[in-house]
Amino acid sequence: MGFLSVLSQAHKWIGERAGLGDVVIDATAGGGVDTLALAELVGRNGLVHALDIQQEALYRTRERLSAAGSLEQVRLHLLDHARMAEAVSPQHQGCVSAVMFNLGYLPGGDTSVITTPSTTIEALASALNLLKPGGIVTCVLYPGHSGGDTEALAVEAWAAGLPPAEGHAVLYRQPQRNTAPYLVAVEKRKR
Ligand code: SAH
């Protein structure tokens, strides 16, 4: 058996730390594939906040969730993920189990709308803040496209510079393929 894809590995790590009834966030809804997996993970009594800055992405996500019968536990937000705290009610701040990022552009959409290092880093910091102790943030990086390479380095530097008292960071990467997507994950320090 080969190694898991970066996305499958992200879902595996999330599935080990989040479950039925939990609050989770998809910071880059895109086509809604990850939003749906998160909605199924937390179930009817859970809550998924899905964010995107493109209405087109939110339409696609709504369609996918609705077709799968899992829209009920999802809130869609047309919002920059740097402002994700605004989407989360005060009583859920510090209680979120997982925040998922899948960077880059919307496949089959407007490729000029891509995630950018400054808002991505701000969003990652906000995500860590919203997590409960032991919660996880995952971020799939795309060094193979223009702009994605500098963004990937910025995220890696952010993870490397995190004080261990805040979280524990890992990389999941194929060192023989330096343009392949890879994964950074941070587990918030358990109290
Ligand atoms: N690269 C992935 C898909 C990424 S989709 C793949 O190949 O499958 C990334 C999504 O992030 C897009 O829908 C885009 O609109 C969204 N996005 C870009 N900047 C954002 C921001 N600042 N806040 C929230 N979403 C953003």
Boltz pocket constraint, residues with backbone or C-beta under 6 A from the ligand:
constraints:
  - pocket:
      binder: B
      contacts: [[A, 27], [A, 28], [A, 29], [A, 30], [A, 31], [A, 51], [A, 52], [A, 53], [A, 54], [A, 57], [A, 79], [A, 80], [A, 81], [A, 82], [A, 102], [A, 103], [A, 104], [A, 105], [A, 106], [A, 107], [A, 113], [A, 114], [A, 115], [A, 116], [A, 119], [A, 142]]
      max_distance: 6.0
